[in-house]
């Protein structure tokens, strides 16, 4: 199992720190550094900045939002980043959620699976550098009856095949991801529930494509807080606002994939309460309603030995790249957490 780093969203007052953390991950031998986007910083600019100031670590979008870009633009960006980074780019895609898709981008959040499939097909075809034509439900290239003509990409990516990941949570999305992608970006993963909530559906998708899970990258992100094992409850409190945001406030009351995931993990009553409080404006109450056990199962908390044991459980559950989001109020704390994560992988015998 390899380690990755997830920088999350840029622009939270820790920009210089984020670069230093990425450089430390590069020095420690982490395999990939991911950057996210929602409705603030864009991931492509962040990744180009990180790639220019690191040497070996891959840089990946987690995620490029499908409503934000035409597929040909994503192919251009992926090819450019791969060329500039010397073949170190990984393309992560996702449909975002209804609030961002419709409120920020003005794109209807309908038929996300079909839209994702067409998007991936166009991106991959464009990156072959063949002349681009496509006829689908959501995209037709070139547009009929106009001056458009088939065009081919002029940028040469460093590699013939750029790894493509999809952020997936729901069963149908996971199955399609296994079928059409090279990896899955997963959030709020519990090692104890990973087979039932995630791996089963990915495997089914791989089988549909006539492939096995071997070579497919299962890549969850886990927040990381290091400390004494006697202090796990306090460490868990660090991530209450984070968990409340996703389980309670991400998406809408009817479409919150993270809330549905918590329910599939056995927290039906708690997930409903967290969402009700969060959407009514009681964010503190939503955070307080989160069971410590839910946080503990979806983060890495405690001593290096405890974290090493949790890493063993994730590896046994099928994780191939474990991306860390190290907590800390200072650069020194985040660097220390990153180093502890690297040490834990060594102690687990997984490096």
C-alpha positions as CSV (number, residue, x, y, z in Angstrom):
1,X,0.0,0.0,0.0
2,X,1.3,3.4,-0.9
3,X,0.7,6.8,0.8
4,X,-0.7,9.9,-0.8
5,X,-1.3,13.4,0.5
6,X,-4.6,15.3,0.1
7,X,-4.1,19.1,0.4
8,X,-7.9,19.7,0.2
9,X,-9.0,23.1,-0.8
10,X,-6.6,26.0,-1.3
11,X,-6.9,29.5,0.0
12,X,-7.6,28.8,3.6
13,X,-4.7,30.9,4.9
14,X,-2.2,28.0,4.7
15,X,-1.1,28.3,1.1
16,X,2.6,28.5,1.8
17,X,2.3,25.7,4.4
18,X,0.5,23.5,1.9
19,X,3.4,23.8,-0.5
20,X,5.9,22.9,2.3
21,X,3.7,19.9,3.3
22,X,3.7,18.7,-0.4
23,X,7.5,19.1,-0.6
24,X,7.9,17.0,2.6
25,X,5.6,14.3,1.2
26,X,7.8,14.3,-1.9
27,X,10.9,13.9,0.3
28,X,9.2,11.1,2.3
29,X,8.4,9.1,-0.8
30,X,4.6,9.6,-1.0
31,X,3.2,8.5,-4.3
32,X,0.8,11.3,-5.1
33,X,-0.4,14.8,-3.9
34,X,-4.0,15.6,-4.5
35,X,-5.7,19.0,-4.7
36,X,-9.4,19.7,-4.6
37,X,-11.8,22.3,-5.9
38,X,-15.4,23.3,-5.1
39,X,-16.2,27.0,-5.6
40,X,-12.9,28.6,-4.5
41,X,-9.5,27.7,-5.9
42,X,-9.2,25.6,-9.0
43,X,-7.2,22.4,-8.8
44,X,-5.3,22.8,-12.1
45,X,-3.4,26.0,-11.0
46,X,-2.6,24.5,-7.6
47,X,-1.2,21.3,-9.1
48,X,0.9,23.1,-11.6
49,X,2.5,25.2,-8.8
50,X,3.1,22.0,-6.7
51,X,4.5,20.1,-9.6
52,X,6.9,22.9,-10.4
53,X,8.4,22.7,-6.9
54,X,8.6,19.0,-6.3
55,X,10.6,16.3,-8.0
56,X,9.1,12.8,-7.8
57,X,5.6,12.9,-6.3
58,X,2.6,12.6,-8.7
59,X,0.1,15.4,-8.7
60,X,-3.6,14.6,-9.0
61,X,-7.0,16.4,-9.3
62,X,-9.3,15.3,-6.5
63,X,-11.4,16.4,-8.3
64,X,-11.8,18.3,-11.5
65,X,-15.6,18.9,-11.4
66,X,-17.4,17.6,-14.5
67,X,-20.0,20.5,-14.6
68,X,-17.1,23.0,-14.6
69,X,-15.4,22.1,-17.8
70,X,-16.2,20.8,-21.2
71,X,-14.5,17.3,-21.6
72,X,-12.1,18.5,-24.3
73,X,-10.9,21.3,-22.0
74,X,-10.2,18.7,-19.3
75,X,-8.2,16.6,-21.9
76,X,-6.2,19.7,-22.7
77,X,-5.5,20.4,-19.1
78,X,-4.6,16.8,-18.3
79,X,-2.2,16.6,-21.3
80,X,-0.6,19.9,-20.4
81,X,-0.1,19.0,-16.7
82,X,1.3,15.6,-17.6
83,X,3.7,17.2,-20.1
84,X,4.9,20.0,-17.7
85,X,5.2,17.6,-14.7
86,X,7.3,15.1,-16.6
87,X,4.6,12.4,-16.6
88,X,3.4,12.9,-13.0
89,X,-0.2,13.8,-13.4
90,X,-3.3,11.8,-12.4
91,X,-6.7,12.9,-13.6
92,X,-9.5,12.7,-11.0
93,X,-13.1,13.5,-12.0
94,X,-16.4,13.9,-10.2
95,X,-19.9,15.2,-10.8
96,X,-19.8,17.4,-7.6
97,X,-23.2,17.8,-6.1
98,X,-26.5,19.4,-7.0
99,X,-25.9,22.6,-5.0
100,X,-22.6,23.4,-6.7
101,X,-23.5,22.1,-10.1
102,X,-26.7,24.1,-10.4
103,X,-25.9,27.0,-8.1
104,X,-22.4,27.7,-9.2
105,X,-22.0,26.3,-12.7
106,X,-25.6,26.5,-13.9
107,X,-25.6,22.9,-15.0
108,X,-28.5,20.7,-14.2
109,X,-27.6,17.8,-11.9
110,X,-29.3,15.2,-14.0
111,X,-28.3,11.7,-15.2
112,X,-24.8,12.0,-13.5
113,X,-23.8,8.4,-14.4
114,X,-24.6,8.8,-18.1
115,X,-22.9,12.2,-18.1
116,X,-19.8,10.8,-16.4
117,X,-19.5,7.9,-18.8
118,X,-19.7,10.2,-21.9
119,X,-17.3,12.6,-20.3
120,X,-14.7,9.9,-19.7
121,X,-15.1,8.5,-23.2
122,X,-14.5,12.0,-24.8
123,X,-11.6,12.8,-22.5
124,X,-9.9,9.5,-23.3
125,X,-10.6,9.8,-27.0
126,X,-9.2,13.4,-27.1
127,X,-6.0,12.3,-25.4
128,X,-5.3,9.7,-28.0
129,X,-4.7,12.7,-30.3
130,X,-7.1,11.3,-32.9
131,X,-9.6,13.8,-34.5
132,X,-12.4,14.2,-32.0
133,X,-15.9,13.1,-33.0
134,X,-18.6,11.9,-30.6
135,X,-22.3,11.3,-30.7
136,X,-24.0,11.0,-27.3
137,X,-27.0,12.1,-25.3
138,X,-25.1,14.9,-23.6
139,X,-22.3,15.9,-26.0
140,X,-22.1,15.8,-29.8
141,X,-18.8,16.8,-31.4
142,X,-18.6,18.5,-33.8
143,X,-22.0,20.2,-33.5
144,X,-24.1,19.3,-36.5
145,X,-25.1,21.8,-39.2
146,X,-22.4,24.3,-38.3
147,X,-18.8,25.3,-39.1
148,X,-17.2,22.9,-36.6
149,X,-14.9,20.2,-37.8
150,X,-13.1,17.3,-36.1
151,X,-10.0,18.6,-34.4
152,X,-7.1,16.7,-32.7
153,X,-5.2,17.6,-29.6
154,X,-1.9,19.3,-30.4
155,X,-0.2,18.9,-26.9
156,X,1.7,15.7,-26.4
157,X,1.2,14.3,-22.9
158,X,4.3,12.6,-21.4
159,X,2.5,9.2,-21.2
160,X,0.3,7.4,-23.6
161,X,-2.2,6.6,-20.8
162,X,-2.8,9.1,-18.0
163,X,-4.4,7.4,-15.0
164,X,-8.0,8.3,-14.6
165,X,-9.9,8.2,-11.3
166,X,-13.5,8.9,-10.4
167,X,-14.8,10.1,-7.1
168,X,-17.5,7.6,-6.2
169,X,-19.7,6.9,-3.2
170,X,-23.0,5.4,-4.3
171,X,-23.3,1.7,-5.4
172,X,-24.1,2.5,-9.1
173,X,-21.4,5.1,-9.4
174,X,-18.9,2.7,-7.8
175,X,-19.8,0.0,-10.2
176,X,-19.5,2.3,-13.2
177,X,-16.2,3.5,-11.8
178,X,-14.8,0.0,-11.6
179,X,-15.9,-0.5,-15.2
180,X,-14.5,2.7,-16.9
181,X,-11.8,4.1,-14.6
182,X,-8.3,3.2,-13.4
183,X,-9.0,4.1,-9.8
184,X,-11.6,5.3,-7.3
185,X,-11.3,8.3,-5.0
186,X,-13.2,7.5,-1.8
187,X,-14.1,9.6,1.2
188,X,-15.3,8.6,4.7
189,X,-14.1,5.0,4.2
190,X,-14.3,2.6,7.1
191,X,-12.0,-0.4,6.9
192,X,-14.7,-2.5,8.6
193,X,-17.3,-1.6,6.0
194,X,-15.2,-1.1,2.9
195,X,-16.0,-4.5,1.4
196,X,-19.8,-4.0,1.7
197,X,-19.9,-0.3,0.9
198,X,-17.3,0.0,-1.8
199,X,-15.2,-2.9,-2.9
200,X,-18.1,-5.2,-3.8
201,X,-19.4,-2.6,-6.3
202,X,-16.0,-1.8,-7.8
203,X,-15.4,-5.5,-8.3
204,X,-18.7,-5.9,-10.1
205,X,-17.8,-3.1,-12.4
206,X,-14.4,-4.6,-13.2
207,X,-16.0,-7.9,-13.9
208,X,-18.5,-6.2,-16.3
209,X,-15.4,-4.8,-18.2
210,X,-13.8,-8.3,-18.2
211,X,-11.2,-7.2,-15.7
212,X,-10.1,-8.0,-12.1
213,X,-9.4,-5.6,-9.3
214,X,-5.7,-6.2,-9.7
215,X,-4.1,-3.0,-10.9
216,X,-7.1,-0.9,-10.0
217,X,-6.2,1.8,-7.5
218,X,-8.6,2.1,-4.5
219,X,-7.6,5.5,-3.0
220,X,-9.5,6.8,0.0
221,X,-8.6,10.0,1.9
222,X,-8.3,9.8,5.7
223,X,-7.8,12.8,8.0
224,X,-4.9,12.1,10.4
225,X,-4.3,13.4,13.9
226,X,-1.4,12.0,16.0
227,X,-1.4,11.9,19.8
228,X,-1.6,9.7,22.8
229,X,-4.0,6.8,22.6
230,X,-5.6,8.0,25.9
231,X,-6.5,11.2,24.0
232,X,-8.4,9.7,21.1
233,X,-11.7,11.3,22.1
234,X,-10.1,14.8,21.9
235,X,-8.4,14.0,18.6
236,X,-11.8,12.9,17.2
237,X,-13.3,16.2,18.2
238,X,-10.8,17.9,15.8
239,X,-12.8,16.4,12.9
240,X,-16.4,17.0,14.1
241,X,-16.9,20.1,12.0
242,X,-15.5,18.3,8.9
243,X,-17.7,15.2,9.4
244,X,-20.7,17.4,10.1
245,X,-20.2,19.4,6.9
246,X,-20.2,16.3,4.8
247,X,-22.7,14.1,6.5
248,X,-25.0,17.0,7.4
249,X,-24.5,19.8,5.0
250,X,-23.1,18.6,1.7
251,X,-25.6,18.4,-1.1
252,X,-29.3,18.7,-0.3
253,X,-31.7,17.1,2.0
254,X,-32.7,14.6,-0.7
255,X,-29.3,14.2,-2.3
256,X,-26.4,13.9,0.2
257,X,-24.2,11.0,-0.9
258,X,-22.1,11.2,2.3
259,X,-25.2,11.0,4.5
260,X,-26.4,7.9,2.6
261,X,-22.9,6.4,3.1
262,X,-23.1,6.9,6.8
263,X,-26.5,5.2,6.8
264,X,-25.1,2.2,4.9
265,X,-22.4,2.0,7.6
266,X,-25.2,1.5,10.2
267,X,-25.7,5.0,11.4
268,X,-29.2,5.6,10.0
269,X,-30.6,7.4,13.1
270,X,-27.5,9.4,13.7
271,X,-27.1,10.5,10.1
272,X,-30.7,11.8,10.0
273,X,-30.2,13.8,13.2
274,X,-26.9,15.3,12.0
275,X,-28.5,16.4,8.7
276,X,-31.6,17.8,10.4
277,X,-29.5,19.9,12.8
278,X,-27.0,21.0,10.2
279,X,-29.6,22.1,7.6
280,X,-31.6,24.0,10.3
281,X,-28.5,26.1,11.1
282,X,-27.4,24.3,14.2
283,X,-23.9,23.3,13.1
284,X,-22.6,22.9,16.6
285,X,-25.4,20.6,17.4
286,X,-24.8,18.6,14.3
287,X,-21.1,18.2,15.2
288,X,-22.0,17.2,18.8
289,X,-24.4,14.5,17.4
290,X,-21.7,12.6,15.5
291,X,-20.8,9.4,17.3
292,X,-17.1,9.2,18.2
293,X,-17.1,5.7,16.7
294,X,-18.1,7.1,13.3
295,X,-15.2,9.6,13.4
296,X,-12.7,7.0,14.7
297,X,-13.7,4.5,11.9
298,X,-13.2,7.1,9.1
299,X,-10.0,8.8,10.3
300,X,-6.6,7.9,11.6
301,X,-6.2,8.9,15.3
302,X,-3.8,8.2,18.1
303,X,-0.2,6.9,18.4
304,X,1.9,5.7,15.5
305,X,1.3,2.1,16.6
306,X,-2.5,2.6,16.6
307,X,-2.4,4.3,13.2
308,X,-0.2,1.4,11.9
309,X,-2.8,-1.1,13.1
310,X,-5.5,0.9,11.3
311,X,-3.4,1.0,8.1
312,X,-3.1,-2.8,8.2
313,X,-6.9,-3.0,8.3
314,X,-7.3,-0.7,5.3
315,X,-4.7,-2.7,3.3
316,X,-6.5,-5.9,4.2
317,X,-9.7,-4.3,3.0
318,X,-8.3,-3.7,-0.4
319,X,-6.9,-0.1,-0.2
320,X,-3.9,0.4,-2.5
321,X,-3.2,4.1,-2.0
322,X,-4.0,5.7,1.4
323,X,-4.1,9.4,1.1
324,X,-3.6,11.4,4.3
325,X,-5.0,14.8,5.3
326,X,-2.7,15.7,8.2
327,X,-4.3,17.9,10.9
328,X,-2.5,20.7,12.7
329,X,-2.7,24.4,13.4
330,X,0.9,25.0,12.4
331,X,3.2,23.9,9.7
332,X,5.3,22.1,12.2
333,X,2.3,20.1,13.5
334,X,1.2,19.1,10.0
335,X,4.8,18.0,9.0
336,X,5.0,16.0,12.2
337,X,1.7,14.3,11.4
338,X,2.9,13.5,7.9
339,X,6.1,12.0,9.2
340,X,4.1,9.9,11.7
341,X,2.0,8.6,8.9
342,X,5.1,7.6,7.0
343,X,6.5,5.9,10.1
344,X,3.2,4.1,10.7
345,X,3.3,2.6,7.2
346,X,6.8,1.3,7.9
347,X,5.8,-0.2,11.3
348,X,2.8,-1.8,9.6
349,X,5.1,-3.6,7.2
350,X,3.3,-2.1,4.2
351,X,5.9,0.3,2.8
